[in-house]
Amino acid sequence: MLKILKQALAGGIATQAYPDVIDPPPDGFRGKPVIEFARCTACDACAHPCPTTAISVRPEGEDGSSRELSLNYGDCIFCGECEKASAGQGVRFTHESRLAAGRRDDLIVAGGETKLAETLNREAKRLFGRSLKLRQVSAGG
C-alpha cells in the first residue's frame, strides 16, 4: 500500500491550467463545425448528406426573405459529411472544442456567432461549491 501511495505522489499533478494552457488537438480531430456564411449560398448541398438533419435550410419566405442555413450543434454528431459535400466552401471543422451553452436554443446558429455558456454566477458557486470539482474520469472501464 505504501508503495502505491509513494508512486502516486511521485507522479505529481497531471492537469492543465485551463484555459491558460491548451494542448493542440491530435491529428484528425473534428472540433466545432462552422458555416462560412460569406461563401455559403444556402444551396442545400451540405444539408442533404447530414444523417441527423443538424443542418437545415429555411426556404425563401413569401415576404421576400432569402434562404437561410442553420446549424444545430445539439444534433450534430461531427461526422464530417457536410464538409465533404460542400468541399470546405460552406462548412468546415475547426479545432475549437468549447461548445457548452446555457440554453438549448443557444446551440442553433443561423447567420451569427455561437453563444457560449457563461461562467457560474456567485449564487450558483455558493450553492454547488466543491461538488463541481472533477475528481475522476471513467471511460467506461
RAMO-V821031 format. One record per pair of residues at least 12 apart in sequence whose C-alpha atoms are under 7 Angstrom apart, sorted by the first residue. I is the first residue (numbers start at 1). GAP is how many residues later the second one is. Records with the same first field share a line. If there is no record, write none. Layout:
# RAMO-V821031
I = GAP ; GAP
This chain:
# RAMO-V821031
25 = 70
29 = 66
30 = 48 ; 63 ; 64 ; 65
31 = 62 ; 63 ; 64 ; 65 ; 66
32 = 61 ; 62 ; 63 ; 64 ; 65
33 = 58 ; 59 ; 60 ; 61
34 = 57 ; 58 ; 59
35 = 55 ; 56 ; 57
36 = 53 ; 54 ; 55
37 = 74
39 = 50 ; 51
40 = 50
42 = 15 ; 25 ; 26 ; 27
44 = 13
45 = 40 ; 41
46 = 36 ; 37 ; 39 ; 40
47 = 35
49 = 32 ; 33
50 = 31 ; 32
52 = 23 ; 24
54 = 17 ; 18 ; 19 ; 21 ; 22
55 = 15 ; 16 ; 17
56 = 13 ; 14 ; 15
57 = 12 ; 13
69 = 41
70 = 38 ; 39 ; 40
71 = 37 ; 38 ; 39
72 = 35 ; 36 ; 37
73 = 34 ; 35
74 = 33
99 = 17
100 = 16 ; 17
101 = 14 ; 15 ; 16
102 = 15
